[in-house]
C-alpha cells in the first residue's frame, strides 16, 4: 500500500490583540481590585489607578524600549470608550429602577431649583476666575461649565457602596447630578450655535424630544407585555437579553436624538420601576453594572499623565483645590438652605466639589468648535481627573467631620425617603399559587406585611392588578433573596410544589441567614424529614395534612364536638411531626405550637356531652 497522504490544513491567522483590552479589564476586576480592597483602597480609586498604570502615559510610555509591555497596556484609549459609556448608562438604569416617576416627581424642587442654583453659581464663579486670569469670554464660560459638572458615576457609586444613596444626603446629591445630566444637552447645543443656523438648533431640539417621547411611549405600551412574553419562556438567557435590550435601546435612542446615553438608560429604568419585573431585573443587571462601570473608571485613569503633574505640581494641585473649594462654598450653603443639616450639607459639598465625566464631553466639543485651545483643555482634563480621584477620600473626610457637628434643625421632608407603597416585609412568600394565596390571606387578616415571588408571569400580572405585593422572578437565587429584604424578614414561607426548587431555596436562604425561620411545603413525610435535616424550621407534608383534614371532617360529620376534634388533630399532627423529625437526626424534635397540656385543657373546656353516649 502506498503511503497515506496527510491533508494539509489551510493556514489561519488569529489576531488575539482584539482580546487584549478585555483581558486587562478582567484581570483588574478579578485580581487587582480585590488586592486593593484588602489594602482598604476603594474599588473606584483602584480602577482609576489601574487605568493610569496601563495607560499610554503610564507603562505605555515604555512600549518602544520594551515591546512586550504592549501586551498589558492600552494602545488606544478610545477603543474602550463605547463600553465605558455603557457602564455609566447601566448605573443610571439601576438608579431609575430605584426611583420611579412618582419618586422623581417628589424630588422636582431639588432637581430643578437646587440643580439650577448649583450649575449657575458654580459656572459664574469659575468663569469669572478664568476671565480674571486673562481668558476670553467664551473660553472662560467653557471653564466655568466644565468645572460645574460633578461625577454621577463616582458619587453615586461611593454613596451606594456606603449604603447612603437612599439617605437625605444621597437624595440631594442625586438631584443635583440629575439636573447636571439634563443640563448638558442645552450646554452642548449652545456651544454649537455659532457653527449652525437656528433651523438646525430647532431640528436638534425636536429630535431630542422625539427620542424621549418615543422611549416613554414604548415603555408605557409595550414594555410590560414584552417582559411577560419573555418570562413565559422560563429562560434566564432570554430575560437577560431583554434587560440589556432595554438598557442599550433606550440609551441609543437618546444618543441618536443628541442627548446622553445615560439619560435614556435612566428613563428606561424609571419605566421598569413600577412593574412586577423590577426585582428580577435588578438582580440580573447588577453584575454587568459593576464590571462596565469599572471599565469607565479605567478609561478615566487612562488620561492621567504623571509627567504633567511632575512638571507643574503646585499649579495643577492648586487648580484642584480651587475647583473643589469653589463648588464646596456654593453647594454646602445651598444644601443647608434646602433643608439639609450642616453635617450632611458639608458632606454634599465635598462629594459634589470635584469634576465629572461630562466635563470631558464639554472639553472635547469646546476644542472641536475652537472655543478652547488644546493646551488649556489638557490642563483642565488633568484637573478634573485628579479631583475625581479624590472623591472616595473626600467622602471619608466628610464622614469623619459629620459626627463633630450636631444638626440644629429638622430635615426637609422632601429629602426624606418617600413613603413606600409596600411596608417592609416581615414574611417572604416563595410561590403565590393556591397555597401561597391562602397563606397570604391569613397574613393579611392579621395585618402582617409580606412580599411574594412567583414564576408564572400571567398569575403575577393578574394579582398585581388587584394590588397584591407580588413580583416575578426566581427566588432560589441568593441575590434576589437579598433584594427582597431577607436580612430583616421574620420568616420565609416556601409554598413551591417543585421539590428541587424547595430544597435549593431552603439551602440558599440558610446560607444567607442561619437564624431565619423557614416553613416549607413538603411532598411527603420523607421530603419533610429531608427539609428538617437541611435546616428548615417547619416542614408541612401534603400527604399528612390531607389525611388529617379527612379525619377532621369525618369526626365532625358524625357528631363529635369541635373542641375534642381540634385537640385530637393537634395531637396527631404533633406525633407525626415528632416521627418525621426523628428520621432527621439534626432536627429539633421538640413539638412546636401549643403544648399538649394546654391543648388538653382546651379540649376539657370545650368538650360537651358526647352525642354518641347512651342517655
Secondary structure as the mmCIF struct_conf table of DSSP 4:
data_model
#
loop_
_struct_conf.conf_type_id
_struct_conf.id
_struct_conf.beg_label_comp_id
_struct_conf.beg_label_asym_id
_struct_conf.beg_label_seq_id
_struct_conf.end_label_comp_id
_struct_conf.end_label_asym_id
_struct_conf.end_label_seq_id
HELX_LH_PP_P HELX_LH_PP_P1 UNK A 2 UNK A 11
HELX_RH_3T_P HELX_RH_3T_P1 UNK A 16 UNK A 19
HELX_RH_AL_P HELX_RH_AL_P1 UNK A 20 UNK A 27
HELX_RH_PI_P HELX_RH_PI_P1 UNK A 28 UNK A 32
HELX_RH_AL_P HELX_RH_AL_P2 UNK A 33 UNK A 38
TURN_TY1_P TURN_TY1_P1 UNK A 39 UNK A 40
HELX_RH_AL_P HELX_RH_AL_P3 UNK A 43 UNK A 54
BEND BEND1 UNK A 55 UNK A 55
TURN_TY1_P TURN_TY1_P2 UNK A 56 UNK A 58
HELX_RH_3T_P HELX_RH_3T_P2 UNK A 59 UNK A 62
TURN_TY1_P TURN_TY1_P3 UNK A 63 UNK A 65
HELX_RH_3T_P HELX_RH_3T_P3 UNK A 67 UNK A 71
BEND BEND2 UNK A 72 UNK A 73
BEND BEND3 UNK A 75 UNK A 75
HELX_RH_3T_P HELX_RH_3T_P4 UNK A 77 UNK A 80
HELX_RH_AL_P HELX_RH_AL_P4 UNK A 81 UNK A 106
TURN_TY1_P TURN_TY1_P4 UNK A 107 UNK A 107
HELX_RH_AL_P HELX_RH_AL_P5 UNK A 108 UNK A 109
HELX_RH_PI_P HELX_RH_PI_P2 UNK A 110 UNK A 114
HELX_RH_AL_P HELX_RH_AL_P6 UNK A 115 UNK A 132
TURN_TY1_P TURN_TY1_P5 UNK A 133 UNK A 134
HELX_RH_AL_P HELX_RH_AL_P7 UNK A 137 UNK A 148
HELX_RH_AL_P HELX_RH_AL_P8 UNK A 152 UNK A 161
TURN_TY1_P TURN_TY1_P6 UNK A 162 UNK A 163
TURN_TY1_P TURN_TY1_P7 UNK A 165 UNK A 166
BEND BEND4 UNK A 167 UNK A 167
HELX_RH_AL_P HELX_RH_AL_P9 UNK A 168 UNK A 191
TURN_TY1_P TURN_TY1_P8 UNK A 192 UNK A 192
HELX_RH_3T_P HELX_RH_3T_P5 UNK A 193 UNK A 195
BEND BEND5 UNK A 196 UNK A 196
HELX_RH_AL_P HELX_RH_AL_P10 UNK A 198 UNK A 218
HELX_RH_PI_P HELX_RH_PI_P3 UNK A 219 UNK A 223
HELX_RH_AL_P HELX_RH_AL_P11 UNK A 224 UNK A 233
TURN_TY1_P TURN_TY1_P9 UNK A 234 UNK A 234
HELX_RH_AL_P HELX_RH_AL_P12 UNK A 236 UNK A 256
TURN_TY1_P TURN_TY1_P10 UNK A 257 UNK A 258
BEND BEND6 UNK A 259 UNK A 259
HELX_RH_AL_P HELX_RH_AL_P13 UNK A 261 UNK A 272
TURN_TY1_P TURN_TY1_P11 UNK A 273 UNK A 274
BEND BEND7 UNK A 275 UNK A 275
TURN_TY1_P TURN_TY1_P12 UNK A 276 UNK A 277
HELX_RH_AL_P HELX_RH_AL_P14 UNK A 278 UNK A 302
TURN_TY1_P TURN_TY1_P13 UNK A 303 UNK A 303
HELX_RH_AL_P HELX_RH_AL_P15 UNK A 306 UNK A 311
TURN_TY1_P TURN_TY1_P14 UNK A 312 UNK A 312
HELX_RH_AL_P HELX_RH_AL_P16 UNK A 313 UNK A 337
TURN_TY1_P TURN_TY1_P15 UNK A 338 UNK A 339
HELX_RH_AL_P HELX_RH_AL_P17 UNK A 342 UNK A 353
BEND BEND8 UNK A 354 UNK A 354
TURN_TY1_P TURN_TY1_P16 UNK A 357 UNK A 357
HELX_RH_AL_P HELX_RH_AL_P18 UNK A 358 UNK A 368
TURN_TY1_P TURN_TY1_P17 UNK A 369 UNK A 370
BEND BEND9 UNK A 371 UNK A 372
HELX_RH_AL_P HELX_RH_AL_P19 UNK A 374 UNK A 389
TURN_TY1_P TURN_TY1_P18 UNK A 390 UNK A 390
HELX_RH_AL_P HELX_RH_AL_P20 UNK A 391 UNK A 402
TURN_TY1_P TURN_TY1_P19 UNK A 403 UNK A 404
BEND BEND10 UNK A 405 UNK A 405
BEND BEND11 UNK A 409 UNK A 409
HELX_LH_PP_P HELX_LH_PP_P2 UNK A 410 UNK A 412
HELX_RH_3T_P HELX_RH_3T_P6 UNK A 413 UNK A 415
BEND BEND12 UNK A 416 UNK A 416
HELX_LH_PP_P HELX_LH_PP_P3 UNK A 417 UNK A 420
BEND BEND13 UNK A 421 UNK A 422
HELX_LH_PP_P HELX_LH_PP_P4 UNK A 423 UNK A 425
BEND BEND14 UNK A 426 UNK A 426
STRN STRN1 UNK A 427 UNK A 430
BEND BEND15 UNK A 433 UNK A 433
HELX_RH_AL_P HELX_RH_AL_P21 UNK A 434 UNK A 445
TURN_TY1_P TURN_TY1_P20 UNK A 446 UNK A 447
STRN STRN2 UNK A 450 UNK A 454
BEND BEND16 UNK A 455 UNK A 455
HELX_RH_AL_P HELX_RH_AL_P22 UNK A 457 UNK A 465
TURN_TY1_P TURN_TY1_P21 UNK A 466 UNK A 467
STRN STRN3 UNK A 470 UNK A 472
BEND BEND17 UNK A 473 UNK A 473
TURN_TY1_P TURN_TY1_P22 UNK A 475 UNK A 476
BEND BEND18 UNK A 477 UNK A 477
HELX_RH_AL_P HELX_RH_AL_P23 UNK A 478 UNK A 483
TURN_TY1_P TURN_TY1_P23 UNK A 484 UNK A 485
HELX_RH_3T_P HELX_RH_3T_P7 UNK A 486 UNK A 488
BEND BEND19 UNK A 490 UNK A 490
STRN STRN4 UNK A 491 UNK A 494
BEND BEND20 UNK A 497 UNK A 497
HELX_RH_AL_P HELX_RH_AL_P24 UNK A 499 UNK A 512
TURN_TY1_P TURN_TY1_P24 UNK A 514 UNK A 515
STRN STRN5 UNK A 517 UNK A 522
BEND BEND21 UNK A 523 UNK A 524
HELX_RH_AL_P HELX_RH_AL_P25 UNK A 525 UNK A 534
TURN_TY1_P TURN_TY1_P25 UNK A 535 UNK A 535
BEND BEND22 UNK A 537 UNK A 537
STRN STRN6 UNK A 538 UNK A 541
HELX_RH_AL_P HELX_RH_AL_P26 UNK A 542 UNK A 557
TURN_TY1_P TURN_TY1_P26 UNK A 558 UNK A 559
HELX_RH_AL_P HELX_RH_AL_P27 UNK A 562 UNK A 582
TURN_TY1_P TURN_TY1_P27 UNK A 583 UNK A 583
BEND BEND23 UNK A 584 UNK A 584
TURN_TY1_P TURN_TY1_P28 UNK A 585 UNK A 586
BEND BEND24 UNK A 587 UNK A 587
BEND BEND25 UNK A 590 UNK A 590
BEND BEND26 UNK A 593 UNK A 594
HELX_RH_AL_P HELX_RH_AL_P28 UNK A 596 UNK A 606
TURN_TY1_P TURN_TY1_P29 UNK A 611 UNK A 612
BEND BEND27 UNK A 613 UNK A 613
#
